[in-house]
């Protein structure tokens, strides 16, 4: 699907505004989350959660995301690592090869697309890259960031949500295993190249363009100079409506630039790092709503975030830290929510209109 106009799922309805009244002629809501990073303990959890006792079931660990993702017009995940054959072998860090059984769980939660450009994209070489794209296609998930051919890489990913067409661009700062065999196999963070890709997406009919940037300093809640420079340059373009990031594995701030938004770091969606950094169990789910006015212009009309916490496990579960939720220890949940709130608002996001989403 990397080169076609792919339809997003309509299972969640969304009304064109993620459950909100649309303040314009039409609205598009997009839900984004951080790294799907399947360390070995998560595979053990998926085996334990499978009712047959022999398969892998990732749905229970992601299920609490459903009300937030399925209600959006477009849900985008970040598949950080290559997929293995269904029967394995599977491996974790430093060269990941993870079960394709994660995809039915992502689809079931409500995701319509996954970004694939990361420092781990080439962990299993070209074979792993191709296998991942084949599995995403078979699951009905649109994708951007890695490609089978130069022609695929040159063709924009544009997703038709039913309320508007969204161009999706995914880039990474680099690779752990060296460069790709061909430079077009994975998109690199190059501002000029991203601007060209955004213009190409507009040319084929994208109403909105969002850019996923896999970059940052691991375990640091402050965006680094590369992230900040890229966000400022990209959001200066009339062709780009949203920039968001992952890779640091911890939550980083939101910031309004030129009337548009950058989410510097979403933290992890689901992961189980051996590294003893508690903040890697925290994350953000952010829902951004765009509205079109009668003159045809689009603007960000709402940006709302959900703090999440994954317990040390087992069981491993994504837990939203929202009003009335009881899936985490109350004292720990309150402390994490306070820390996340401070990080999110470090650059005056709340003053500029970002809000905490307590109910889906």
LINMO-V492057 format. One record per residue. N is the residue number from 1. RES is the residue in three letters. SS is DSSP state (a for helix, b for strand, c for the rest). OMEGA is omega as a letter, one per 20 degrees, with the letter a starting at -180 (NA if undefined). Layout:
BEGIN
n=N res=RES ss=SS omega=OMEGA
n=N res=RES ss=SS omega=OMEGA
END
This chain:
BEGIN
n=1 res=UNK ss=c omega=a
n=2 res=UNK ss=c omega=a
n=3 res=UNK ss=c omega=a
n=4 res=UNK ss=c omega=r
n=5 res=UNK ss=b omega=a
n=6 res=UNK ss=b omega=r
n=7 res=UNK ss=b omega=r
n=8 res=UNK ss=c omega=r
n=9 res=UNK ss=c omega=r
n=10 res=UNK ss=c omega=a
n=11 res=UNK ss=c omega=a
n=12 res=UNK ss=c omega=a
n=13 res=UNK ss=c omega=r
n=14 res=UNK ss=a omega=r
n=15 res=UNK ss=a omega=a
n=16 res=UNK ss=a omega=a
n=17 res=UNK ss=c omega=r
n=18 res=UNK ss=c omega=r
n=19 res=UNK ss=c omega=r
n=20 res=UNK ss=c omega=r
n=21 res=UNK ss=c omega=a
n=22 res=UNK ss=c omega=a
n=23 res=UNK ss=c omega=a
n=24 res=UNK ss=c omega=r
n=25 res=UNK ss=c omega=r
n=26 res=UNK ss=b omega=a
n=27 res=UNK ss=b omega=r
n=28 res=UNK ss=b omega=r
n=29 res=UNK ss=b omega=a
n=30 res=UNK ss=b omega=r
n=31 res=UNK ss=b omega=a
n=32 res=UNK ss=b omega=r
n=33 res=UNK ss=b omega=a
n=34 res=UNK ss=b omega=a
n=35 res=UNK ss=b omega=r
n=36 res=UNK ss=b omega=a
n=37 res=UNK ss=c omega=a
n=38 res=UNK ss=c omega=r
n=39 res=UNK ss=c omega=a
n=40 res=UNK ss=a omega=r
n=41 res=UNK ss=a omega=r
n=42 res=UNK ss=a omega=r
n=43 res=UNK ss=a omega=r
n=44 res=UNK ss=a omega=r
n=45 res=UNK ss=a omega=r
n=46 res=UNK ss=a omega=r
n=47 res=UNK ss=a omega=r
n=48 res=UNK ss=a omega=a
n=49 res=UNK ss=a omega=a
n=50 res=UNK ss=c omega=a
n=51 res=UNK ss=c omega=r
n=52 res=UNK ss=c omega=a
n=53 res=UNK ss=c omega=a
n=54 res=UNK ss=c omega=a
n=55 res=UNK ss=c omega=r
n=56 res=UNK ss=c omega=a
n=57 res=UNK ss=c omega=a
n=58 res=UNK ss=c omega=a
n=59 res=UNK ss=a omega=a
n=60 res=UNK ss=a omega=a
n=61 res=UNK ss=a omega=a
n=62 res=UNK ss=a omega=a
n=63 res=UNK ss=a omega=a
n=64 res=UNK ss=a omega=r
n=65 res=UNK ss=a omega=a
n=66 res=UNK ss=a omega=a
n=67 res=UNK ss=a omega=a
n=68 res=UNK ss=a omega=a
n=69 res=UNK ss=a omega=a
n=70 res=UNK ss=c omega=a
n=71 res=UNK ss=c omega=r
n=72 res=UNK ss=c omega=r
n=73 res=UNK ss=c omega=a
n=74 res=UNK ss=b omega=r
n=75 res=UNK ss=b omega=a
n=76 res=UNK ss=b omega=r
n=77 res=UNK ss=b omega=r
n=78 res=UNK ss=b omega=r
n=79 res=UNK ss=b omega=a
n=80 res=UNK ss=c omega=a
n=81 res=UNK ss=c omega=r
n=82 res=UNK ss=c omega=r
n=83 res=UNK ss=b omega=r
n=84 res=UNK ss=c omega=r
n=85 res=UNK ss=c omega=a
n=86 res=UNK ss=c omega=a
n=87 res=UNK ss=c omega=a
n=88 res=UNK ss=c omega=j
n=89 res=UNK ss=c omega=r
n=90 res=UNK ss=c omega=r
n=91 res=UNK ss=b omega=r
n=92 res=UNK ss=c omega=a
n=93 res=UNK ss=c omega=j
n=94 res=UNK ss=c omega=a
n=95 res=UNK ss=c omega=a
n=96 res=UNK ss=c omega=r
n=97 res=UNK ss=b omega=a
n=98 res=UNK ss=b omega=a
n=99 res=UNK ss=c omega=r
n=100 res=UNK ss=c omega=r
n=101 res=UNK ss=c omega=r
n=102 res=UNK ss=a omega=a
n=103 res=UNK ss=a omega=r
n=104 res=UNK ss=a omega=r
n=105 res=UNK ss=a omega=r
n=106 res=UNK ss=a omega=r
n=107 res=UNK ss=a omega=a
n=108 res=UNK ss=a omega=r
n=109 res=UNK ss=a omega=r
n=110 res=UNK ss=c omega=r
n=111 res=UNK ss=c omega=r
n=112 res=UNK ss=c omega=a
n=113 res=UNK ss=b omega=r
n=114 res=UNK ss=b omega=r
n=115 res=UNK ss=b omega=a
n=116 res=UNK ss=c omega=r
n=117 res=UNK ss=c omega=r
n=118 res=UNK ss=c omega=r
n=119 res=UNK ss=c omega=r
n=120 res=UNK ss=c omega=a
n=121 res=UNK ss=c omega=a
n=122 res=UNK ss=c omega=a
n=123 res=UNK ss=c omega=r
n=124 res=UNK ss=c omega=r
n=125 res=UNK ss=a omega=a
n=126 res=UNK ss=a omega=r
n=127 res=UNK ss=a omega=r
n=128 res=UNK ss=a omega=r
n=129 res=UNK ss=a omega=a
n=130 res=UNK ss=a omega=a
n=131 res=UNK ss=a omega=r
n=132 res=UNK ss=a omega=r
n=133 res=UNK ss=a omega=r
n=134 res=UNK ss=a omega=a
n=135 res=UNK ss=a omega=r
n=136 res=UNK ss=a omega=r
n=137 res=UNK ss=a omega=a
n=138 res=UNK ss=a omega=r
n=139 res=UNK ss=a omega=a
n=140 res=UNK ss=c omega=r
n=141 res=UNK ss=c omega=r
n=142 res=UNK ss=b omega=a
n=143 res=UNK ss=b omega=r
n=144 res=UNK ss=b omega=r
n=145 res=UNK ss=c omega=r
n=146 res=UNK ss=b omega=a
n=147 res=UNK ss=c omega=r
n=148 res=UNK ss=c omega=a
n=149 res=UNK ss=c omega=r
n=150 res=UNK ss=a omega=r
n=151 res=UNK ss=a omega=r
n=152 res=UNK ss=a omega=a
n=153 res=UNK ss=a omega=a
n=154 res=UNK ss=a omega=a
n=155 res=UNK ss=c omega=a
n=156 res=UNK ss=c omega=r
n=157 res=UNK ss=b omega=r
n=158 res=UNK ss=b omega=a
n=159 res=UNK ss=b omega=r
n=160 res=UNK ss=b omega=a
n=161 res=UNK ss=c omega=a
n=162 res=UNK ss=c omega=r
n=163 res=UNK ss=c omega=r
n=164 res=UNK ss=c omega=a
n=165 res=UNK ss=b omega=a
n=166 res=UNK ss=b omega=r
n=167 res=UNK ss=b omega=a
n=168 res=UNK ss=b omega=r
n=169 res=UNK ss=b omega=a
n=170 res=UNK ss=b omega=a
n=171 res=UNK ss=b omega=r
n=172 res=UNK ss=b omega=r
n=173 res=UNK ss=c omega=a
n=174 res=UNK ss=c omega=a
n=175 res=UNK ss=c omega=r
n=176 res=UNK ss=c omega=a
n=177 res=UNK ss=c omega=r
n=178 res=UNK ss=c omega=a
n=179 res=UNK ss=c omega=r
n=180 res=UNK ss=c omega=r
n=181 res=UNK ss=c omega=r
n=182 res=UNK ss=c omega=a
n=183 res=UNK ss=c omega=a
n=184 res=UNK ss=c omega=a
n=185 res=UNK ss=c omega=r
n=186 res=UNK ss=b omega=a
n=187 res=UNK ss=c omega=a
n=188 res=UNK ss=b omega=r
n=189 res=UNK ss=c omega=r
n=190 res=UNK ss=c omega=a
n=191 res=UNK ss=a omega=a
n=192 res=UNK ss=a omega=r
n=193 res=UNK ss=a omega=r
n=194 res=UNK ss=a omega=r
n=195 res=UNK ss=a omega=r
n=196 res=UNK ss=a omega=r
n=197 res=UNK ss=a omega=r
n=198 res=UNK ss=a omega=r
n=199 res=UNK ss=a omega=r
n=200 res=UNK ss=a omega=r
n=201 res=UNK ss=a omega=r
n=202 res=UNK ss=a omega=a
n=203 res=UNK ss=a omega=a
n=204 res=UNK ss=c omega=r
n=205 res=UNK ss=c omega=r
n=206 res=UNK ss=c omega=r
n=207 res=UNK ss=c omega=a
n=208 res=UNK ss=b omega=r
n=209 res=UNK ss=b omega=r
n=210 res=UNK ss=b omega=a
n=211 res=UNK ss=b omega=r
n=212 res=UNK ss=b omega=a
n=213 res=UNK ss=b omega=r
n=214 res=UNK ss=b omega=a
n=215 res=UNK ss=b omega=r
n=216 res=UNK ss=c omega=r
n=217 res=UNK ss=c omega=a
n=218 res=UNK ss=c omega=r
n=219 res=UNK ss=c omega=r
n=220 res=UNK ss=c omega=a
n=221 res=UNK ss=c omega=r
n=222 res=UNK ss=c omega=r
n=223 res=UNK ss=c omega=a
n=224 res=UNK ss=c omega=a
n=225 res=UNK ss=a omega=r
n=226 res=UNK ss=a omega=r
n=227 res=UNK ss=a omega=a
n=228 res=UNK ss=a omega=r
n=229 res=UNK ss=a omega=r
n=230 res=UNK ss=a omega=a
n=231 res=UNK ss=a omega=a
n=232 res=UNK ss=a omega=a
n=233 res=UNK ss=a omega=a
n=234 res=UNK ss=a omega=a
n=235 res=UNK ss=a omega=r
n=236 res=UNK ss=c omega=a
n=237 res=UNK ss=c omega=r
n=238 res=UNK ss=c omega=a
n=239 res=UNK ss=c omega=a
n=240 res=UNK ss=c omega=a
n=241 res=UNK ss=c omega=a
n=242 res=UNK ss=b omega=r
n=243 res=UNK ss=b omega=r
n=244 res=UNK ss=b omega=a
n=245 res=UNK ss=b omega=r
n=246 res=UNK ss=b omega=r
n=247 res=UNK ss=b omega=a
n=248 res=UNK ss=c omega=r
n=249 res=UNK ss=c omega=r
n=250 res=UNK ss=c omega=a
n=251 res=UNK ss=b omega=r
n=252 res=UNK ss=c omega=a
n=253 res=UNK ss=c omega=r
n=254 res=UNK ss=b omega=r
n=255 res=UNK ss=b omega=r
n=256 res=UNK ss=b omega=r
n=257 res=UNK ss=b omega=r
n=258 res=UNK ss=c omega=r
n=259 res=UNK ss=c omega=r
n=260 res=UNK ss=b omega=a
n=261 res=UNK ss=b omega=r
n=262 res=UNK ss=b omega=r
n=263 res=UNK ss=b omega=a
n=264 res=UNK ss=c omega=a
n=265 res=UNK ss=c omega=a
n=266 res=UNK ss=b omega=a
n=267 res=UNK ss=b omega=r
n=268 res=UNK ss=b omega=r
n=269 res=UNK ss=b omega=r
n=270 res=UNK ss=b omega=a
n=271 res=UNK ss=c omega=r
n=272 res=UNK ss=c omega=a
n=273 res=UNK ss=c omega=r
n=274 res=UNK ss=c omega=r
n=275 res=UNK ss=c omega=a
n=276 res=UNK ss=c omega=r
n=277 res=UNK ss=c omega=a
n=278 res=UNK ss=a omega=a
n=279 res=UNK ss=a omega=r
n=280 res=UNK ss=a omega=r
n=281 res=UNK ss=a omega=a
n=282 res=UNK ss=b omega=a
n=283 res=UNK ss=b omega=r
n=284 res=UNK ss=b omega=r
n=285 res=UNK ss=b omega=a
n=286 res=UNK ss=b omega=r
n=287 res=UNK ss=b omega=a
n=288 res=UNK ss=b omega=r
n=289 res=UNK ss=b omega=r
n=290 res=UNK ss=b omega=r
n=291 res=UNK ss=b omega=r
n=292 res=UNK ss=b omega=r
n=293 res=UNK ss=c omega=a
n=294 res=UNK ss=c omega=r
n=295 res=UNK ss=c omega=r
n=296 res=UNK ss=c omega=a
n=297 res=UNK ss=c omega=r
n=298 res=UNK ss=b omega=r
n=299 res=UNK ss=b omega=r
n=300 res=UNK ss=b omega=a
n=301 res=UNK ss=b omega=r
n=302 res=UNK ss=b omega=r
n=303 res=UNK ss=b omega=a
n=304 res=UNK ss=b omega=a
n=305 res=UNK ss=b omega=r
n=306 res=UNK ss=b omega=r
n=307 res=UNK ss=b omega=r
n=308 res=UNK ss=b omega=r
n=309 res=UNK ss=b omega=r
n=310 res=UNK ss=b omega=r
n=311 res=UNK ss=c omega=a
n=312 res=UNK ss=c omega=r
n=313 res=UNK ss=c omega=i
n=314 res=UNK ss=c omega=i
n=315 res=UNK ss=c omega=r
n=316 res=UNK ss=c omega=a
n=317 res=UNK ss=c omega=r
n=318 res=UNK ss=b omega=a
n=319 res=UNK ss=b omega=r
n=320 res=UNK ss=b omega=a
n=321 res=UNK ss=c omega=a
n=322 res=UNK ss=c omega=a
n=323 res=UNK ss=c omega=r
n=324 res=UNK ss=c omega=a
n=325 res=UNK ss=c omega=a
n=326 res=UNK ss=c omega=a
n=327 res=UNK ss=c omega=r
n=328 res=UNK ss=c omega=r
n=329 res=UNK ss=c omega=a
n=330 res=UNK ss=a omega=a
n=331 res=UNK ss=a omega=r
n=332 res=UNK ss=a omega=r
n=333 res=UNK ss=a omega=a
n=334 res=UNK ss=a omega=a
n=335 res=UNK ss=a omega=r
n=336 res=UNK ss=a omega=r
n=337 res=UNK ss=a omega=r
n=338 res=UNK ss=a omega=r
n=339 res=UNK ss=a omega=a
n=340 res=UNK ss=a omega=r
n=341 res=UNK ss=a omega=r
n=342 res=UNK ss=a omega=a
n=343 res=UNK ss=a omega=a
n=344 res=UNK ss=a omega=a
n=345 res=UNK ss=c omega=a
n=346 res=UNK ss=c omega=r
n=347 res=UNK ss=c omega=r
n=348 res=UNK ss=c omega=r
n=349 res=UNK ss=c omega=a
n=350 res=UNK ss=c omega=r
n=351 res=UNK ss=c omega=a
n=352 res=UNK ss=c omega=r
n=353 res=UNK ss=c omega=r
n=354 res=UNK ss=c omega=a
n=355 res=UNK ss=b omega=r
n=356 res=UNK ss=b omega=r
n=357 res=UNK ss=c omega=a
n=358 res=UNK ss=c omega=r
n=359 res=UNK ss=c omega=a
n=360 res=UNK ss=c omega=NA
END
